[in-house]
Amino acid sequence: MGTTLFKNRILAIATMHGKETVIQPIMEKSLQVNCRLVPGINTDVLGTFSGEIERKQDPLGTLRLKCELAFDLSGADLVIANEGSFGQHPHLFFAKANEELVILQDRRNQLEIVASYLTTDTNFDATEITTENEALEFANRALFPSHGLILKGQQHANTCIEKGITQQEHLLTSVRKYLQTNGKLWIETDMRALYNPTRMLAIQQATQNLVRKLESECPSCGYPGFWISKVKGGLPCAQCGTATRSTSAHIYHCTNCSHEKIVEFPHSKRFEDPMYCDICNP
C-alpha cells in the first residue's frame, strides 16, 4: 500500500509565503501527486512572527488549523502544511534554533503524518538600534539583503513599521526617518519563508523527513508512516555495565493499526563509551 495511497491525487499546499518552491518538487517526485496552492488562504490569521497576531496554539495545533483552512478553501482531501518556531535550542542552551514541522493530512484515508527538523543554522535575531551604523551591522549579521528585515517602533509592538526589507536604500531611508522621530528603533530578521532562504532550506529538510516517514510502511497493515514513536535508553557502559542514557532501542508505531516493533541497538552498537557513563564519568 504505502505511498500508492497518494498517487495521482491533488495535494493542496497550505501556504501564502512561497513554501511551495521547496515542498512541491519533493512531494510530486516522491509521492507522484499533483500539487496545487490553496486559493485565498491567509495563514497569518493563525499568528505572525512579527507579532501583529499572536499564535494562540502550539506549532502542531497551528498546523492542524492550517489544514482545516486548506480543506475548506481547496475542496481537496489531501493537504500539506508547515509551521516554524524560533528561539533557544532545547539542548544547546547558548544556541539559537529553528524547528520546522511539516504535516500531511489525508481525509480520504484518515491519515495524519508529522515530521520535523531542528537546526542551529538560522539567522534569527533582533535588537534595539539608535544609529544607522548599528542597523547596518545588524543587517550584515542577518545575511541581508538575501534575507529580509523588519523594523518596529519597539520590541513588543503589535504593529510593524516595515516588513520584507531587502534593499539597503529602503532600509536606511526607513531607519533615518524613524530615528529622527523616536531616537531608537527595533530591528529583527524577517522569518517568513519567502524572505529567508536559510529557513527555506530547513523546510526542505523537514519535507524530506516527512517523505521518509511516508515511505516507511507498517509490516502489519501496509499503511505509510510506520515510524519511531519512542526512544528507549539504557545502553550499557562498556566498562562497568551500568545502563547509560544512550539509546538501546527504537520503538516503531503504526497510527493506523497500532502495530509496534522494537528495533534494538539501532545505532549498531551494543555498549556505550565510558565517557558517556554517569558512573565512570560523573
Backbone as a ProteinNet text record, in pm:
[ID]
protein_1_A
[PRIMARY]
MGTTLFKNRILAIATMHGKETVIQPIMEKSLQVNCRLVPGINTDVLGTFSGEIERKQDPLGTLRLKCELAFDLSGADLVIANEGSFGQHPHLFFAKANEELVILQDRRNQLEIVASYLTTDTNFDATEITTENEALEFANRALFPSHGLILKGQQHANTCIEKGITQQEHLLTSVRKYLQTNGKLWIETDMRALYNPTRMLAIQQATQNLVRKLESECPSCGYPGFWISKVKGGLPCAQCGTATRSTSAHIYHCTNCSHEKIVEFPHSKRFEDPMYCDICNP
[TERTIARY]
85.2	0	88.1	143.5	240.6	200	295.3	272.3	181.6	143.3	48.4	-88.5	-111.9	-234.6	-250.9	-138.2	-140.4	-125	-92.3	-58.5	-170.3	-130.2	-218	-326.8	-315.3	-413.8	-368	-461.5	-430.6	-383.7	-268	-215.6	-218.7	-300.7	-311.3	-203.5	-126.9	-20.4	-73.1	-78.7	-136.1	-29	-2.6	98.7	63.3	109.1	99.6	236.7	340.6	474.3	577.6	533.1	625.7	687.2	634.8	695.5	681.5	589	571	697.7	787.4	909.7	997.5	991.9	1069.1	981.7	855.4	767.6	720	678	617.2	708.7	835.2	919.1	940.5	956.6	980.5	857	740.7	619.3	576.2	590.2	548.6	639.8	769.1	862.6	846.9	830.8	830.6	696.2	586.4	454.3	372.1	422	351	212.7	211.2	89	95.1	-16	-22.6	-48.9	51.1	41.1	-33.9	-112.1	-185.1	-177.4	-166.9	-177.8	-323.9	-345.1	-481.3	-522.7	-623.2	-662	-716.7	-663.5	-717.6	-684.4	-593.1	-563.5	-484.6	-518.1	-447.7	-403.3	-284	-233.6	-190.6	-178	-139.7	-244.9	-369.6	-474.6	-446.6	-357	-323	-200.4	-140.2	-23.8	84.3	156.2	265.8	392.8	506.9	635	662	611.6	641.1	550.3	455.7	382.6	249.4	208	78.3	-36.8	-24.1	-124.8	-55	-98.1	-36.3	-76.4	20.8	-9.4	-65.3	-192.1	-258.3	-242.4	-214.4	-194.5	-44.8	-10.8	126.9	149.8	275.3	300.7	217.4	199.8	121.8	-25.4	-78.1	-216.7	-238	-139.3	-147.3	-144.4	-62.2	-56.9	-192.9	-257.3	-387.1	-492.5	-483.5	-575	-548.3	-420.6	-387.3	-449.1	-443	-502	-652.5	-719	-862.7	-896	-817.5	-837.6	-820.7	-716.6	-686.3	-795.1	-843.7	-952.3	-1075.9	-1110	-1230.7	-1220	-1101.8	-1086.3	-1057.4	-992.4	-948.1	-1043.4	-1116.8	-1200.9	-1122.5	-991.6	-907.5	-924	-887.1	-892	-751.6	-649	-509.8	-437.6	-380.9	-324.6	-190.1	-99	29.5	47.6	106.7	129.3	257	309.6	433.9	417.4	486.8	491.7	631.3	688.8	822.5	820.9	922.7	940.4	1086.7	1109.9	1245.1	1268.5	1390	1423.8	1550	1563.9	1681	1671	1783.7	1789.4	1751.6	1671.6	1627	1738.1	1852.5	1962.4	2090.5	2114.8	2232.4	2187.9	2194.3	2124.3	2176.3	2296.6	2350.4	2337.5	2265	2249.3	2104	2084.3	1951.4	1916.9	1788.8	1747.7	1620.8	1605.7	1485.9	1431.9	1306.9	1241.7	1126.5	1127.5	1021.9	940.2	808.8	717	646.8	630.9	553.4	451	327.5	220	152.8	116.8	33	-92.8	-208.4	-336.6	-411.2	-460.2	-534.5	-672.3	-772.6	-907.2	-968.6	-929	-985.7	-948.7	-825.6	-777.4	-759.4	-809.1	-799.7	-656.5	-566.6	-424	-362.1	-278.2	-201.6	-58.5	36.3	177.9	248.4	329.6	402.9	552.2	631.2	776.9	835.8	959.5	1022.7	1169.1	1224.3	1367.3	1412.2	1513.9	1567.1	1709.7	1739.2	1872.2	1915.3	2045.3	2101.2	2140.3	2119.1	2151.2	2035.4	2039.5	1935	1994.8	1936	1980.9	1889.4	1803.2	1705.7	1774.8	1732.4	1796.8	1711.1	1735.5	1664.5	1738.6	1727.5	1792.1	1735.4	1762.3	1727.3	1845.8	1819	1925.8	1896.6	2004.4	1989.9	2067.3	2138.9	2214.4	2204.1	2235.6	2237.7	2344.4	2460	2567.7	2525.3	2452.1	2403.7	2307.5	2226.5	2134.8	2211.9	2317.8	2397.5	2474.9	2525.3	2596	2501.8	2380.5	2281.2	2246.5	2225.2	2190.3	2297.2	2421.7	2531.1	2528.4	2505.5	2496.3	2376.1	2271.3	2145.9	2140.1	2252	2263.3	2181.5	2156.8	2091.4	2185.3	2136.6	1996.9	1930.1	2003.3	1938.5	1830.6	1843.4	1744.6	1678.5	1547	1473.9	1481.1	1446.5	1446.2	1310.9	1285.1	1163.4	1203.1	1135.7	1154.8	1026.8	1045.1	931.5	967.3	864.8	891.3	954.6	912.9	969.9	950.7	1017.7	1024.3	887.4	799.4	671.8	556.6	589.9	484.9	408	275.6	196.5	168.4	240.8	237.3	379.9	399	531.8	540.1	656.8	682.1	707.5	795	828.8	855.4	809.3	838.1	895.4	966.2	1016.4	1116.4	1200.5	1301.5	1417.1	1446.9	1555.6	1648.7	1634.2	1721.8	1780.1	1911.3	1978	1920.2	1886	1829.7	1698.1	1616.4	1489.1	1515.2	1611.5	1644.5	1689.4	1786.7	1842.5	1741.8	1660.7	1558.6	1461.6	1416.9	1322.6	1388.6	1512.1	1583.4	1601	1646.8	1668.7	1539.2	1433.7	1304.9	1259.5	1268.3	1213	1311	1440.1	1535.2	1522	1494.9	1476	1354.1	1254.5	1130.4	1139.4	1191.9	1186.4	1322.7	1431.1	1563.9	1609.1	1518	1554.1	1455.9	1492.2	1413.2	1443.2	1346	1366	1381.7	1489.2	1514.9	1522.1	1462.5	1464.6	1465.1	1504.9	1506.4	1363.6	1337.1	1206.4	1211	1137	1144.4	1041.3	965.2	875.7	959.3	914.5	996.7	1042.1	955.1	991.7	1098.1	1121.8	1226.6	1345.4	1348.4	1451.6	1498.4	1596	1644.3	1697.9	1757.8	1808.7	1694.5	1586.7	1470	1410.3	1408.9	1352.3	1425.3	1555.9	1632.7	1590.4	1556.7	1510.2	1373.3	1287.6	1156.8	1174.8	1270.1	1301.3	1344.5	1429.5	1476.7	1362.8	1275.8	1161.6	1068.5	1051.6	967.7	1029.2	1161.1	1228.3	1212.4	1216.3	1193.8	1051.2	955.4	817.6	806.4	871.7	867.5	925.6	1035.2	1094.4	994.7	919.6	818.6	706.7	664.8	557	598.9	725.9	775.6	796.8	787.9	804.2	667.7	647	517.5	508.2	388.7	363.5	369.1	447.5	455.6	326.5	234.7	110	-2.4	-23.7	-136.6	-95.9	32.8	81.9	64.8	10.3	-9.6	123.6	132.5	255.1	266.1	386.8	408.2	446.7	494.1	541.2	676.2	677.7	795.9	821.7	935.5	977.3	882.4	822.5	734.4	799.1	893.8	962.2	1108.6	1192.2	1334.5	1366.3	1417.2	1448.1	1596	1627.7	1766	1815.6	1929.9	1980	2090.7	2153.5	2266.6	2375	2422.2	2516.2	2655.4	2717.9	2854.6	2951.4	3044	3141	3236.9	3251.5	3347.9	3283.8	3172	3112.2	2979.2	2921.8	2797.5	2671.9	2687.4	2571.8	2493.8	2363.6	2279.6	2305.5	2333.2	2355.5	2228.3	2236.4	2121.8	2115.7	2216	2223	2119.5	2084.2	1975.6	2010.2	1919.1	1934.5	1832.6	1722.7	1620	1530.7	1478.6	1373.9	1244.6	1135.1	1004.9	924.3	890	813.2	664.2	581.7	437	358.8	249.9	161.4	39.5	12.9	-101.4	-233	-226.6	-348.9	-396.1	-307.9	-349.1	-284.2	-196.8	-128.8	-26.2	11.3	118.1	248.9	326.2	454.3	566	683.7	801.7	919.3	994.8	1111.8	1237.5	1315.6	1443.2	1555.1	1622.7	1729.5	1860	1938.3	2070.1	2063.7	1978.4	1958.4	2081.3	2176	2298.2	2414.8	2381.8	2479.6	2589.1	2554.5	2649.8	2575.4	2638.6	2575.8	2624.7	2731.8	2785.8	2821.1	2815.8	2846	2984.8	3048.9	3179.6	3166.9	3260	3253.9	3247.3	3289.7	3284.8	3139.8	3044.8	2903.7	2831.3	2907.1	2850.3	2852.8	2739.9	2731.4	2810.9	2843.7	2924.2	3072.2	3112.7	3255.4	3302.2	3209.1	3245.6	3137.1	3132.4	3023.3	3035.6
-120.1	0	124.3	160.1	268.4	396	451.6	581.2	571.6	450.4	438.8	495.8	515.3	580.4	720.2	783.2	923	943.3	839.6	851.5	917.2	1019	1092.2	1174.8	1195.5	1277.6	1423.4	1513.4	1654.1	1673.9	1736.1	1770.6	1922.3	1972.4	2116.4	2161.7	2263.5	2317.2	2442.6	2437.3	2547.3	2649.9	2739.7	2842.3	2969.9	3083.2	3211.4	3277.9	3200.5	3256.8	3184.1	3127.3	3071.9	2937.5	2867.7	2740.7	2631.4	2652.2	2553.9	2535.7	2634	2623	2507.1	2469.5	2354.6	2232.3	2255.4	2142.4	2070.1	2145	2084	1985.9	2021.4	1926.1	1795	1802.8	1682.6	1593.6	1651.7	1571.7	1513.9	1591.1	1539.6	1427.4	1440.2	1335.1	1209.9	1226.4	1112.2	1040.7	1116.9	1056.6	1052.2	1114	1119.6	1183.5	1292.5	1371.2	1493.4	1563.1	1688.8	1800.6	1882.6	1987.2	2108.8	2169.9	2292	2385.6	2513.7	2610.8	2627.5	2663.7	2684.8	2828.4	2849.3	2986	3064.4	3185.6	3276.1	3243.5	3150.4	3115	3226.6	3254.7	3354.8	3289.2	3233.4	3165	3263	3390.6	3490.7	3506.7	3467.3	3480.4	3389	3292.2	3198.8	3242.9	3355.6	3406.8	3452.8	3558.6	3611.3	3619.9	3596.6	3605.3	3746.1	3845.7	3984.7	4040.1	3960.7	3997.3	4066.6	4098.6	4164.8	4075.6	3945.5	3848.6	3739.4	3719.4	3620.8	3479.7	3388.4	3247.9	3187	3149.2	3102.4	2952.8	2878.3	2734.6	2702.2	2582.4	2536.8	2505.9	2481.3	2461.3	2350.9	2238.2	2129.3	2166.8	2233.1	2277.7	2377.6	2466.8	2563.7	2494.5	2392.3	2315.5	2254.8	2199.5	2136.6	2239.7	2358.7	2465.1	2508.6	2512.3	2543.7	2441.6	2315.3	2210.5	2228.9	2265.2	2289.3	2401.3	2510.2	2619.3	2569.3	2489.7	2440.8	2346.9	2258.8	2169.1	2249.6	2348.8	2428.1	2509	2566.2	2655.9	2581.8	2466.8	2397.9	2289.6	2231.7	2118.4	1989.4	1994.6	1875	1790.4	1662.5	1576.3	1532.9	1600.8	1573.7	1707.3	1734.7	1867	1853.1	1945.4	1953.8	2096.7	2110.8	2242.8	2240.7	2360.3	2375.3	2485.1	2467.7	2571.3	2572	2691.3	2704.3	2771.6	2741.2	2805.1	2843	2952	3003.5	3041.2	3018.9	3052.9	2982	2959.6	2889	2740.3	2680	2537.1	2462.4	2355.3	2285.3	2217.9	2191.1	2123.6	2206.5	2279.9	2366.6	2505.9	2530.3	2643.5	2780	2784	2912.2	2931.5	2840.7	2847.1	2875.2	2951.2	2974.1	2862.1	2834.8	2720.6	2752	2678.1	2680.2	2537.8	2519.4	2388.9	2401.4	2316.5	2315.2	2187.1	2202.8	2089.7	2089.9	1971.8	1955.9	1845.9	1872.7	1775.7	1741.4	1615.4	1572.6	1510.8	1562.7	1507.2	1454.3	1330.5	1263.5	1226.8	1305.6	1279.8	1154.6	1121.9	1002.6	876.8	873	754.1	775.7	890.6	920.3	906.1	974.9	961.2	1096.5	1101	1221.6	1181.1	1241.6	1215.1	1348.2	1356.4	1478	1447	1535.4	1522.6	1655.9	1651.3	1773.7	1779.3	1897.9	1918.5	2032.2	2005.1	2103.2	2137.9	2267.2	2309.3	2437.1	2451.7	2577.6	2670.2	2625.7	2707.8	2805.2	2917.6	3018.9	3156.5	3256.2	3394.1	3466.6	3394.7	3452.3	3544.4	3672.4	3770.2	3896.7	3978.1	4105.8	4191.3	4322.8	4412.9	4554	4636.4	4778.4	4854.7	4950.2	5030.6	5179.4	5256.8	5402	5478.4	5404.5	5469.8	5390.1	5457.6	5389.4	5280.7	5307.1	5208.3	5080.3	5095.3	4976.5	4897.4	4968	4899.7	4821.5	4881.3	4814.3	4696	4710.1	4599.3	4481.5	4511.3	4404.8	4339.7	4421.8	4370.7	4275.7	4310.3	4225.1	4089	4091.4	3965.1	3882.3	3949.9	3882.6	3834.8	3842.1	3794.4	3879	4002.7	4099	4132	4147.7	4162.2	4033.8	3920.2	3796.9	3752.6	3797.6	3770.3	3902.9	3901.7	4023.8	4067.2	4195.3	4253.4	4317.1	4336.6	4401.6	4513.8	4627.2	4738.7	4761.7	4786	4812.1	4927.6	4994.2	5104	5058.2	4939.5	4882.4	4732.2	4664.6	4519	4452.3	4491.3	4420.8	4492.6	4580.8	4649.8	4549.2	4566.6	4474.2	4527.5	4631.4	4680.6	4698.6	4676.6	4689.4	4817.2	4879	4994.9	4949.1	4851.1	4797.9	4648.6	4572.7	4428.3	4396.6	4284.9	4239.6	4333.3	4396.9	4489.6	4409.1	4429.8	4355.3	4445.7	4576.9	4671.4	4770.2	4797.7	4884.6	5026.4	5078	5212.7	5220.2	5118.1	5109.7	5103.5	5021.4	5007	5139.3	5204.8	5327.7	5442	5450.2	5555.3	5541.1	5418.1	5394.3	5416.4	5369.2	5386	5533.7	5611.3	5755.4	5824.9	5792.3	5857.2	5836.5	5713.6	5684.8	5713.9	5713.3	5756.3	5906.2	5980.6	6124.8	6155.3	6071.7	6092.8	6038.5	5915.1	5845.7	5824.4	5840.6	5823.7	5680	5584.5	5443	5361.8	5237	5152.1	5006.7	4919	4775.1	4711.7	4634.1	4568.1	4417.7	4341.4	4195.8	4128	4004.2	3926.1	3891	3893.7	3854	3702.5	3630	3484.5	3420.6	3500.3	3442.3	3374	3259	3173.7	3242.5	3321	3383.3	3491.3	3538.1	3636.6	3576.3	3442.8	3379.4	3248.5	3255.9	3135.4	3029.3	3070.9	2972.7	2891.4	2959.4	2886.7	2796.7	2842.8	2764	2629.6	2630.3	2505.1	2411.2	2467.9	2385.2	2324.4	2401	2348.6	2235.4	2252.9	2148.7	2019.7	2032.5	1915.4	1848.6	1928.7	1872.7	1797.6	1850.4	1784.1	1651.4	1647.9	1522.6	1420.9	1469.1	1379.2	1323.8	1408	1361.8	1250.6	1267.7	1165.2	1034	1041.8	918.9	846	920.4	857.5	796.2	867.7	817.2	692	682.2	565.6	444	463	351.9	288.4	167.3	100.4	12.7	6.6	-81.8	-226.9	-312.6	-452.8	-531.2	-473.9	-543.1	-504.8	-371.6	-328.9	-261.6	-229.1	-169.7	-20.4	44.8	189.1	263	380.8	460.5	525.2	567.4	640	553	432	344.2	396.6	461.8	538.2	531.5	584.9	582.2	667	605.2	677.2	696.4	607.8	617	577	636.1	601.3	548.5	427.2	363.6	379.8	434.3	446.9	318.4	327.5	213	134.4	187.7	117	100.1	-24.3	-46.7	10.2	57.1	108.3	-5.5	18	-84.7	-118.1	-29.5	-51.2	-111.3	-53.4	-100.8	-172.9	-165.7	-235	-163.4	-47.7	29	85.4	85.3	142	291.8	337.1	479.8	540.7	671.2	738.6	718.2	656.4	639.5	538.5	552.5	474	326.6	242.5	97.6	38.8	113.8	62.3	174.8	155.2	240.5	160.6	223	158.5	224.1	145.1	193.4	167.5	261.8	252.5	289.4	217.8	247.1	322.9	439.1	519	461.6	369.1	312	189.9	93.8	-30.6	-49.4	45	43.5	-68.6	-129.5	-228.9	-163.3	-233.3	-181.3	-281.6	-226.8	-310	-247.9	-329.6	-282.2	-316.7	-216	-236.3	-207.2	-312.6	-296.2	-254.6	-181.1	-132.7	-66.7	36	98.5	169.3	201.1	268	170.4	42.6	-64.4	-73	-44.5	-67.5	-117.8	-214	-278	-222.9	-143.5	-84.2	61.6	142.2	283.2	313.4	412.5	458.8	507.9	469	510.8	662	739.9	884.7	936.1	855.8	893.3	823.2	762.5	690.5	779	789.7	873.4	816.8	688	625.3	641.4	608.1	616.3	759.8	844.8	982.7	1073.8	1081.1	1155.7	1305.6
0	0	0	114.6	124.2	53.9	-20	-85.2	-207.5	-250.1	-361	-321.1	-192.9	-147.3	-206.6	-241.6	-282.8	-434	-506.6	-648.5	-728.2	-806.4	-898.4	-829.2	-700.6	-628.7	-621.3	-595.5	-576	-432	-416.2	-284.3	-270.8	-180	-157.4	-60.4	-99.1	-14.2	55.2	187.8	266	299.5	205.1	229.1	153.8	208.6	137.6	131.6	169.6	180.5	94.4	-16.7	-114.5	-81	18.2	58.9	-46.9	-141.5	-247.3	-330.2	-329.2	-410.2	-365.5	-236.4	-189.3	-163.5	-126.4	-93.8	-219.3	-320.2	-439	-511.7	-542.8	-616.9	-542.4	-410.8	-331.3	-330.2	-306.9	-294.8	-429.2	-535.2	-666	-712.5	-686.4	-727.9	-642.8	-513.1	-421.6	-415.4	-417.4	-399.3	-526.9	-635.6	-763.1	-747.8	-669.8	-653.3	-744.6	-755.9	-830.5	-730.8	-707.1	-605.6	-658.2	-569.4	-600.5	-479.7	-506.4	-398.5	-359.1	-233.8	-184.4	-215.4	-298.2	-336.3	-217.4	-199.3	-99.1	45.1	69.1	207.8	276.1	401.1	481.1	611.2	610.2	729.4	838.3	803.6	903.5	1012.6	985.9	1087.9	1207.3	1188.8	1296.3	1375.3	1335.1	1406.7	1310.4	1350.7	1269	1352.5	1288.2	1357.6	1409	1336.5	1371	1480.3	1527.7	1647.2	1630.3	1506.4	1490.4	1537.7	1509.8	1552.3	1633	1754.4	1842	1799.5	1798.6	1772.6	1900.9	1899.7	2021.2	2044.8	1939.7	1950.8	1951.7	1996.6	1981.4	1833.2	1791.8	1648.1	1584	1653.1	1594.8	1584.5	1686.6	1680.2	1568.1	1549	1439.9	1304.5	1291.4	1167.3	1133.8	1234.1	1210.4	1169.5	1226.9	1186	1042.1	1002.9	863.7	769.2	809	725.9	713.2	822.1	816.5	717.9	724.1	628.6	485.3	464.4	329.3	278	362.6	320.9	281.2	362.2	336.8	207.4	182	67.4	-63.9	-54.8	-176.5	-224.2	-130	-166.6	-182	-161.5	-170.3	-45.3	-55.8	62.4	106.4	48.5	84	94.6	212.4	239.7	308.7	276.9	345.5	395.2	515.2	573.4	655.3	680.3	756	860.1	973.9	1076.2	1137.1	1150.7	1207.3	1342.8	1423	1553.8	1569.3	1644	1660.8	1806.4	1852.4	1990.3	2033.1	2162.4	2213.2	2182.2	2150.5	2125.1	2253.1	2243.3	2364.6	2443.3	2379.9	2449.8	2450.5	2343.6	2336	2379.7	2509.4	2569	2523.5	2467.2	2423.6	2272.9	2209.2	2063.8	2027	1921	1867.9	1770.6	1760	1679.2	1600	1492.2	1408.4	1403.5	1445	1431	1332.6	1232.1	1131.4	1144.1	1149.2	1144.7	1009.7	952.8	829.3	853.3	814.9	836.5	704.5	688.7	577.1	636	595.1	637.5	516.1	529.8	422.5	476.2	441.2	492.4	432.5	310.3	246.4	324.5	374.4	445	595	646	790.1	840.7	770.9	799.2	829.1	930.4	962.6	994.1	923	945.3	967.3	1072	1105.6	1109.2	1050.9	1056.7	1100.4	1149.3	1199.7	1159.1	1174.9	1152.8	1243.4	1325.1	1419.2	1379	1370.8	1328	1398.2	1414.3	1465.5	1350.4	1229	1111.5	1087.3	1155.2	1143.1	1166.7	1101	1122.6	1221.4	1288.5	1381.5	1482	1483.2	1570.5	1575.4	1677.6	1692.6	1794.5	1779.7	1875.1	1860.2	1958.9	1950.5	1893.2	1806.2	1745.7	1767.3	1768	1782.6	1675.2	1587.6	1481	1351.3	1240.9	1111.8	1108.4	1167.3	1167.8	1239.3	1349.4	1419.7	1331.9	1254	1162.3	1056.6	1003.5	900.7	959.1	1079.8	1145.3	1167.1	1212.9	1231.5	1097.6	997	864.3	812.1	834.8	789.8	859.9	991.3	1067.3	1021.3	980.6	946.2	801.2	730.1	591.4	493.5	529.5	441.7	324.4	203	162.5	112	110.5	64.8	163	288.1	391.5	433.2	442.2	471.3	616.3	639.7	773.8	803.1	933.6	981.9	1076.4	1065.6	1157.4	1236.7	1367.9	1456.7	1549.1	1601.4	1692.5	1822.9	1870.6	1991.7	1989.4	2081.2	2076	2073	2162.1	2174.8	2104.9	2013	1938	1852.8	1846.4	1765.9	1625.7	1589.5	1451.9	1401.3	1272.7	1212.9	1131.6	1137.5	1052.6	909.6	897	764.4	776.3	676.8	670.3	532.8	525.1	396.5	331.9	411.8	358	300.7	173.7	108.5	27.9	43.7	-26.8	73.6	58.8	155	155.3	39.5	33.6	111	92.9	166.3	316.8	356.2	497.7	558	494	550.8	550.6	446.2	441.9	558.4	584.9	694.2	830	844.8	971.6	1003.2	905.3	927.1	968.2	898.8	924.1	1067.6	1115.3	1247.1	1360.2	1331.6	1434.2	1459.6	1354.3	1370.9	1457.4	1447.2	1522.8	1665	1679.9	1808.5	1875.4	1798.2	1855.1	1869.6	1850.2	1857.2	1774.1	1750.5	1661.9	1695	1674.1	1692.3	1555.4	1536.8	1408.6	1431.3	1341.6	1356.6	1220.3	1221	1097.8	1057.4	929.3	876.5	855.6	940.3	937	844.7	772.7	673	565.4	520.5	434.7	306.7	244.9	118.8	135.8	258.6	285.4	358.8	368.7	449.8	387.1	294.9	228	323.5	434.9	531.2	590.1	623.9	676.1	567.7	444.1	335.1	322.3	345.2	341.1	453.8	570.5	682.1	650.8	585.4	544.6	443.7	354.2	256.7	327.1	427.9	500.5	577.3	639	711.1	615.9	494.3	394.9	352.7	337.6	305	418	542.3	655.8	653.7	613.1	600.7	497.4	385.8	280.5	331.8	406.5	461.4	551.7	630.4	715	631.8	529	443.6	368	335.5	261	350.1	481	575	601.1	550.8	560.3	684.4	741.5	854.8	806.8	873	830.3	853.5	932.4	962	866.5	846.8	763.2	633.5	618.8	494.6	484.2	588.6	584.3	596.3	534.2	545.9	684.1	716.6	842.2	958.9	931.9	1039.7	1086.3	1203.4	1241.2	1391.3	1430	1570	1655	1755.1	1847.6	1984	2017.8	2146.2	2128.8	2208.9	2211.3	2351.1	2357	2485	2516.6	2632.8	2676.9	2740.2	2807.5	2882.5	2817.2	2711	2650.2	2756.3	2780.4	2890.8	2864.1	2969.3	2961.7	2932.7	2841.5	2802.9	2916.1	3014.2	3122.7	3247.7	3292.9	3418.6	3400	3280.9	3253.2	3299.3	3361.8	3407.3	3287.9	3303	3197.1	3184.7	3063.2	3038.2	2980.1	2952.1	2891.7	2740.9	2685.2	2539.6	2490.2	2362.8	2303.9	2292	2343.2	2329.4	2232.6	2207.6	2116.8	2065.8	1946.1	1890.3	1885.6	1922.5	1916.2	1804.7	1702	1587.8	1612.5	1564.2	1590	1464.2	1438.8	1327.1	1379	1321.9	1366.1	1314	1219	1163.3	1241.8	1264.6	1331.5	1467.9	1507.7	1638.2	1653.8	1542.2	1548.8	1593	1677.7	1724.2	1698.8	1681.3	1659.4	1733.5	1804.8	1877.9	1797.9	1767.2	1697.5	1796.5	1840	1938.5	1871.6	1946.5	1903.1	1764	1748.8	1616.7	1562.2	1649.7	1604	1588.3	1581.1	1554.4	1659.6	1783.9	1891.5	2014.3	2084.9	2199.5	2332.9	2329.3	2451.4	2425.2	2531	2519.5	2573.7	2513.7	2559.9	2704.1	2792.6	2934	2954.6	2855.2	2872.1	2881.7	2837.2	2845.5	2960.3	3047.5	3162.2	3285.8	3356.3	3475.1	3592.5	3586.3	3692.5	3664.3	3543.6	3507.4	3483.3	3442.2	3414	3471.9	3606.3	3672.2	3647.3
[MASK]
++++++++++++++++++++++++++++++++++++++++++++++++++++++++++++++++++++++++++++++++++++++++++++++++++++++++++++++++++++++++++++++++++++++++++++++++++++++++++++++++++++++++++++++++++++++++++++++++++++++++++++++++++++++++++++++++++++++++++++++++++++++++++++++++++++++++++++++++++++++++++

